[in-house]
Amino acid sequence: MTEFAILASSKELYLSPILDGFNSEIIAYNLSMSPNLAQVKMMLEQAFREEHYENTILHSDQGISTSVLSSFFRE
């Protein structure tokens, strides 16, 4: 997740993208006014809704909480 400051405002935007490690293509993203679990779950659902992603490896150099993963795979 990346935080962006909005110029002339005290607000921030949060970008949560998934980048394909093979060709650097952004395959999913979500933009939000606050970093939260719902944003990450929506981004994961957008990226991994197709069957051919069944054996995909999700890697994060920023870390990912086990609560995010467990709540995503429980549904």
C-alpha positions, 0 to 999 in steps of 0.5 A: 500500500502506498500513501499519496498526499493530496496537494492543497489539502491535508488528506491522503489517498492510499493505493493498493496495487497487485503487480505481476512479477513476470511482466510488471503489469498491474493486474488489480488495484484499489484506491481509498481515502483510508488504509483498511482491511476492506480496501485490501480485500477488494483488491485481492478479490479483483485480482484473484477472481479467475480460476487460472490464478489458482496456484498463484503466489502472493508476495509482499515486500511490505508484509501482509497480516495473517488476519487479512489472508485468513479473512480473505480465504474464509469467504 
